[in-house]
Amino acid sequence: MSVSTRFCGLAATAAIAIAGFAVAPSATADETTEPVPCASQQAKVDKAEDALERVTAVFARQQAKVKRAKKVVEQAEAGREKALARKALSKAKDVRDETKVTKRAQQQRLAKAEERLATCEAEQVTPTPTPTETPTETPTTTA
């Protein structure tokens, strides 16, 4: 590699770095926002809900496969065909049962995440301010 190639590469890298610093927005006091309380717990609840939706969809597909396999067993002729159909049904049931366990676990994760979110939100509630001065029964007059 020649010196001029290295120099050009160094110059290009420096130009990109300087341009990146010049374009980067600077935060001012007006633009800053306070972090939302319990945001991480809410994010975890959202993530758990999404995962539960995916697992539920997979479970529904597995249920449909089991139903189809049962129909195939009923329609299969005796002998080797029926044995293969029963084997396929058994496999479909095993996969469905594994998915059912996964779904149950995800439901528990969601329940725990919602519980943590509720606890966090309960901690964030600020009590109503109590008056520090009590009114006096006799008015004070200046003479």
C-alpha positions in Angstrom: 0.0 0.0 0.0 1.5 3.3 -1.0 1.8 6.3 1.2 -0.6 8.4 -0.9 -3.4 5.7 -0.5 -2.9 5.7 3.2 -3.0 9.4 3.4 -6.2 9.6 1.3 -7.8 7.0 3.5 -6.8 8.9 6.7 -8.1 12.2 5.2 -11.4 10.6 4.3 -11.8 9.1 7.7 -11.1 12.4 9.4 -13.6 14.2 7.1 -16.3 11.7 8.0 -15.6 12.0 11.7 -15.6 15.8 11.6 -18.8 15.9 9.6 -20.4 13.5 12.1 -19.6 15.7 15.0 -20.8 18.8 13.2 -24.2 17.2 12.3 -24.8 15.6 15.7 -27.7 17.4 17.4 -26.9 19.0 20.7 -29.5 18.6 23.5 -30.7 21.7 25.2 -32.6 22.1 28.4 -35.8 22.6 26.4 -35.4 19.4 24.5 -34.7 17.1 27.5 -37.6 15.1 28.9 -37.8 13.2 32.1 -37.8 9.5 31.8 -41.2 7.9 32.0 -41.5 6.1 35.4 -41.9 2.3 35.0 -40.9 2.4 31.3 -38.7 -0.6 31.5 -41.5 -2.6 33.2 -44.0 -1.5 30.6 -41.6 -2.6 27.9 -41.2 -6.0 29.5 -45.0 -6.3 29.6 -45.3 -5.4 26.0 -42.6 -7.9 25.1 -44.3 -10.6 27.1 -47.6 -9.9 25.4 -46.1 -10.1 22.0 -44.4 -13.4 22.8 -47.6 -14.8 24.2 -49.4 -13.9 21.0 -46.8 -15.7 18.9 -46.9 -18.8 21.1 -50.7 -18.8 21.0 -50.6 -18.7 17.2 -48.1 -21.6 17.2 -50.4 -23.5 19.6 -53.4 -23.0 17.3 -51.4 -24.3 14.3 -50.4 -27.3 16.3 -54.0 -28.0 17.4 -55.0 -27.9 13.7 -52.3 -30.3 12.8 -53.5 -32.8 15.5 -57.1 -32.5 14.1 -55.8 -33.2 10.6 -53.8 -36.1 11.8 -56.8 -37.6 13.5 -58.8 -37.4 10.3 -56.0 -39.1 8.4 -56.0 -41.9 11.0 -59.7 -42.3 10.6 -59.5 -42.4 6.8 -56.4 -44.7 6.6 -56.8 -48.3 5.6 -55.7 -51.0 8.1 -52.1 -52.0 8.0 -49.0 -50.0 7.2 -50.9 -46.9 6.2 -52.8 -46.8 9.5 -49.6 -47.4 11.5 -47.9 -44.5 9.8 -50.9 -42.2 10.3 -51.0 -43.1 14.0 -47.2 -42.4 14.3 -47.8 -39.0 12.7 -50.7 -38.3 15.1 -48.5 -39.2 18.1 -45.7 -36.9 16.9 -48.2 -34.0 16.3 -49.6 -34.5 19.8 -46.1 -34.5 21.3 -45.3 -31.2 19.5 -48.6 -29.7 20.6 -48.0 -30.7 24.2 -44.6 -29.1 24.2 -46.1 -25.9 22.7 -48.8 -26.1 25.4 -46.2 -26.1 28.2 -44.4 -23.2 26.5 -47.7 -21.2 26.3 -48.3 -21.8 30.0 -44.8 -20.6 30.9 -45.3 -17.5 28.8 -48.6 -16.8 30.5 -46.8 -16.9 33.8 -44.0 -14.6 32.6 -46.7 -12.1 31.4 -48.5 -12.3 34.8 -45.2 -11.6 36.7 -44.4 -8.7 34.4 -47.8 -7.2 34.9 -47.4 -7.7 38.6 -44.1 -5.8 38.6 -45.6 -3.1 36.5 -48.5 -2.7 38.9 -46.1 -2.6 41.9 -44.0 0.1 40.1 -47.0 2.2 39.3 -48.3 1.9 42.9 -44.9 3.2 44.1 -45.1 6.2 41.7 -48.4 7.5 43.1 -47.6 10.6 45.1 -49.6 11.1 48.3 -51.8 14.2 48.5 -50.0 17.1 50.2 -51.1 17.8 53.7 -51.3 21.4 54.8 -48.4 22.4 57.1 -50.2 25.3 58.7 -53.4 24.8 60.7 -55.9 27.6 60.7 -56.3 29.4 64.0 -59.7 30.0 65.5 -59.0 33.6 66.6 -58.1 36.1 64.0 -54.9 38.0 64.6 -55.2 41.8 64.4 -52.5 44.4 64.3 -53.0 47.5 66.3 
